[in-house]
C-alpha cells in the first residue's frame, strides 16, 4: 500500500496546478468551491458521529494497559495508563473532532480574513482522505478487526513525511511492568 503522506503530497501538488486554472474571481465558481468544502466537512463530521454511535453501541469494556511516552524534551517519566477500549476510542475520537475544528478555524481565517481561495479546494480533499484512512474509521466504519496495525494503542501519526511521530504508546508486558515498578502506575482514565 502507498504511504498516505506520499499520496497527500501528490494530491496537494496536483490540486495546486488545477487550482491555478480555476477562475476563483467568478462568484459562482467560488461559491461551488465553498460548498464543496462545507460538504466535505459535513461528511467528515457525519463519519465521526457514526463512529461515535458504533463505539457507544459496542461499549467494549476490555481493559487496555499501555505506557504513554514522556513528551519529547521533557524530563518526565513515561506514564502507565489503564483504561478501557471504549474510553480509549472515545478519547481518540475527541482528538479527531478537535483536529477537524482547528482545521476549519484555520481555513476560515485564511479564506475570510486573508482572502485565500486556493486552499479551499485542497482542504476539501485532504482531510476527507485522512478521515477515511484513520484507524478509528477502519475499525468502526469499515469493520476491520483490531489486530496487527489496528491493535490498540495506536502510534501517533507522524508529522511531515513521517518525522516527529516518535515512539508511540507501548503495550508490551515488559514496558508495562517497568512503568509499574517505577511508580508511574495507577493512572486510570475514564
N, C-alpha and C positions, 0 to 999 in steps of 0.2 A: 504494500500500500504506500502511496506517495505521502511524504511528510506534509501535514497541514500548513506549516509555515511556508513551505515552498509554493504550495498552491495559492495561499493568500498573496504571496509576493507576485505571482504570475497574474492573479486576478487584479491586484492593485495596478500593476504596470499596464495591463490591458485596458482596464477601465479608465486610466488616466488618458490613454490615447483616444479612447472612444469619447470621453467627456470633452476633449478639445473640439470634436466635430459637432457636439450638441449645441444648438443655439439657445443658451440659457436666457438670452435677452427677451425671447418670446415668452410672454406671460403664460401661455397655455402649456408650453414645454416645461417651464419652471414649476407650474402647478402639478403637472403629471409626475415630475421627479419628486416633489414634496409628498404627493400621495403615495408613490412607491415607497418612500422612506417610512411614512406613517404605517402603511400596510405591513411592511417588513417588521416593524417593532410590535405591532399588534399581534402578528403571528408568533413572534418570539415569546411575548408575554402569555399568549394562549398556550403555547407548548409548556411553559413553566407552570402555569396553573393546572394543566392536565397532569403534569408530573407530580405536582403537589397533591393533587387528588389521589393519584395512584399510591403515593408514599403513605398518605394518611389511611387509605383503604387497607394496604398491606399491614401497616403498623408492626413492622418487623422489630421485635424487642430482643433480638440476639445481641449479646454483649460484644462490644468491639473495644479492644485494648490496643493502643498504639503509642509510640513515643514521638511527640512533636519536637522537631529540632529547634534549638535556640535560634532566635533571629540572627541573621548574618551581622557580624561585627559586634555582637553583644557578648557579655561575659556570663550570661545566664546559663544554667544547666538545661539540658533537654527535659521536657515535661511529659510525664506519663498521663495519658488521657484515657479515662474509662467512660464509655458512652454506649448507646445502642445504635444499631443500623438506622433505625427510624430517625433518631436525633441527628445522627451524622448526615444523613441525606437532606434533612430539613436545613441543617446548618450550611451545607453546600449550596442548596437552593437559594437561601438568603444571600449568599455571596454572589450568585448569578444575577439575582434581582438588583443588587447594589451596583454591580458592574454595568448592567444594562441601563440603569437610571443615570449613572455617571456618563456613559457614552451619549445618551440622549441630551443630557445637560450640556456637555461639551459641544455637541453638534449644534444645539440651539444657540449657544454663544457664537460659534463660528459662523453660522448661517444668518442669524437675525442681527447680531451686533456688528460682525466684521464683514458681512455680506458675501461670504464664500459660498459658492453653489456646487462646485465640482465634488467636494467630499460627500454631498448628499447621496450621490449615485453609488459611490464606493461603500458608504456606510449602510446602504440598503442591502448589500450582498454579504459583506464580510461577517457582521455579527450574526446574521441568519445562518450562514455556513458554520460558524463557530458554535452556535447553539445546537445545531444538528450533530456536530462531532463530539459534544461533551459527554463525559462518562455517565452523568445522571440521565441524559436523554437516551443514551444507548441502552441503559438498563430499563428505565421506566416507560419510554416512548416506543422503543423498538423491541423490547422484551428479551434482550440478550442476557445470558446468565452472568452473574457477578463472579467470574473466575478469570484467572490469568491477569491480563492488563486491567480488567474491570474490577478486580478484587479490592475491596476497601481496606485501608485508607488509600486514597489516590494521591499520587505525587502532584504537587502544584505545577501548573503549566509553566513552561519556561518562558522567558521574555523573548526578545527579538532573536530569531534564529536558534531558539532552544537554550540560549545562555541565560543565566540568572535563576533558573529553576532550582538549582542546587539539589541537596538531598531532600527527599520528601519524608513524610512520616514513616517510621519503621514499626512494623508489626511482628517482627520475628521474636521468638521466645527469648533469645539472648539479650536483645536491646531492652525488652520489657523488664526482665529480671534485673538488669543493670540499673535501670531507672528506679525500680522499686527499692533496691539496696541503697541507692544514692539519696533516697528520701524524697524523691520527686513524685511519689505515687499518691493516690487518693484523690486526685482531681477528677471529680465526676461532673460531666456536663449534662445538663438536662435539655 
